[in-house]
């Protein structure tokens, strides 16, 4: 399978997941601003889930500019990532309906954590599939961001045992670490284009 087919399949699945997310949003009980305000927790959960998936999609497409080879490990890792993403409509609705429940919030946080593990497993599989791709390895090597991401989510899960909203808050903070796609990719891709043009 080519990387283009893999990214196209990923795009299709994420588009479906994001569509289901908005379809699961509750309708206001009445056509009033106060009724809309009463659904603020629903909108917050939807916003964080949608932005989280978008950030993941942005970063993956960014990285795939440097990908030359994929193999079975990449396909399975990508499948795990999509499996994690497919849970988002389910857990978003769950946390929406039980916003101050530690069980609902922790479940939500675990799904986000699983998505992070799956995303980084795709990066690792890409490196193993093309060990000579130094540009890709350099762009993916982001230990500080990875530690900060997992650390923030784990702290949120721990605090969420006693204060459930800490989970969704920590998830949002961790997302912001990846809000701007890795600039290393742009640097390496620009060098690649320049070398290809000169040759």
Secondary structure, DSSP 8 states (H G I E B T S, - for coil): --HHHHHHHHHHHHHHHHHHHHHTS---SSSSHHHHHTTHHHHHHHHHHHHHHHHHHHHHHHHGGG-----HHHHHHHHHHHHHHHTHHHHHHHHHHTTT-HHHHHHHHHHHHHHHHHHHHHHHHHHHHTTT-HHHHHHH--HHHHHHHHHHHHHHHHHTTTSTHHHHHHHHHHHHHTSS--HHHHHHHHHHHHHHHH-
